[in-house]
Amino acid sequence: MKGMSTPHAAPPQEPSTRRRAGALLRFPAGVLLVSWQYFWRVTALHRSETAGDEGDLPPELEPEHRDGRSKPLSEGVGPMFHRRFSVRIEGSPMSPGELSEAVVSNLNRVSPSTVAVFHKTRGAVGPPCVGDEYRVQMPGPWDGPVRVLHRDATSLRFGTLQGHLEAGQIQFTTRTAEDGLLEFETEAWSRAGDRLADLLYSRLRVAKEIQFNMWVHFCLRAAAIAGGRVVGGVHIDTRGIPEELCQPARLRGAPARPRRRRRPRPR
């Protein structure tokens, strides 16, 4: 029913040692499946990795989203990775706003079910609104509780909550690119949520590669929903930010950042 709300969720709990141990035994199956899908993907993938700086830090967390449930970037472990996954779409009948609405109204349409399934745990039934919360089921010893931090006609941004594999934010944006094509982008600012996650994420790179495949899938599914043709493959830009830049004082003092200017990509 319109206006009906889901029950308020209990504060996310860190998974028990026993649950983590059992989930870790199942984790390789998810890794293998994701790797197999990546191996057979025929779309061109263009990856770049460079050193980042303070300009790569995420938007400042608003006061109303700082509470005992939130898990800001400063509570994570290890370096931060600022990653952009983008795809340009030719021949779509949709505007950026129409594509954004189609994607965020049902995130499971674009999410790979073998890696992540979205369940709303707080907020009214229907599309996401600021303050809504979701639990993202993932193939590992963590689920991924998140909260909607921002929503407008062409973008949706989540922040992590306690119990998440990572600490940080992620945003989905649609726009008209400089060459006039429709563009969909997933932008993530994230670091490992704890020491075990840091081992899997930035040391062994297992969780990082699962995330890579997941957001590539998001981009390609968004292009399919748009009803157009992918031009130039999927572009993935990763910038590594040292741990010392992720401390609370540095984050609070970070000025508003203009977006880096993009150069038109060849058709």
Secondary structure as GFF3:
##gff-version 3
##sequence-region A 1 267
A	DSSP	beta_strand	5	6	.	.	.	ID=ss1
A	DSSP	alpha_helix	17	39	.	.	.	ID=ss2
A	DSSP	beta_strand	45	51	.	.	.	ID=ss3
A	DSSP	three_ten_helix	54	56	.	.	.	ID=ss4
A	DSSP	three_ten_helix	63	65	.	.	.	ID=ss5
A	DSSP	three_ten_helix	73	75	.	.	.	ID=ss6
A	DSSP	beta_strand	77	90	.	.	.	ID=ss7
A	DSSP	alpha_helix	96	104	.	.	.	ID=ss8
A	DSSP	three_ten_helix	107	109	.	.	.	ID=ss9
A	DSSP	beta_strand	117	124	.	.	.	ID=ss10
A	DSSP	beta_strand	133	137	.	.	.	ID=ss11
A	DSSP	beta_strand	144	152	.	.	.	ID=ss12
A	DSSP	beta_strand	155	160	.	.	.	ID=ss13
A	DSSP	beta_strand	166	176	.	.	.	ID=ss14
A	DSSP	beta_strand	182	192	.	.	.	ID=ss15
A	DSSP	alpha_helix	195	198	.	.	.	ID=ss16
A	DSSP	pi_helix	199	203	.	.	.	ID=ss17
A	DSSP	alpha_helix	206	226	.	.	.	ID=ss18
A	DSSP	beta_strand	229	241	.	.	.	ID=ss19
A	DSSP	three_ten_helix	243	246	.	.	.	ID=ss20
A	DSSP	alpha_helix	248	252	.	.	.	ID=ss21
###
